[in-house]
Amino acid sequence: MYPHFIQLFLILGLGLVVCPQFNHAWNAKELSYHQGKSDVWVAVAGKVYDISKFYKAQHSDIVGLDVTSDDMLQLAGHDLTPYFPVPLTLGCGDFVSNNKVFLQNANMTLDVPTAFHWSGQQQSVTTSDLHRPDWYTAQFL
């Protein structure tokens, strides 16, 4: 009797111990269900965000680059990881100390190019909060 209990625990219970948030995993299809005007969700770097209220507000602090809710709705239900590259000094701080070093995706075509967010040293608009070296971790995340 006990060997079966151990096997059952290993099959069912260990999964809950190792991955307690297993029921919070999303795939692209599930994320795509959240594209309505009152149900706007996006993913970035493996995390899902409900931006149902945020998308309606003007959040750009770059003069001449206003963001409309229609602009944001184009991104609803999508993985936006390519739109928010992590500055290497934040993502790989043990290996990269020069804040001018960055990676750029080759042959990347974004559906909404104006939604791309360079941050830190790569943000050319120095008056924007995006130019702060810790914007990605302090503000965005």
PyMOL commands that set and color helices and strands:
alter all, ss='L'
color gray80, all
select helices_A, chain A and resi 2-18+22-24+28-32+54-56+69-73+81-83+88-91+113-115+120-122+129-131+135-140
alter helices_A, ss='H'
color red, helices_A
select strands_A, chain A and resi 35-36+39-44+47-50
alter strands_A, ss='S'
color yellow, strands_A
deselect
rebuild
show_as cartoon
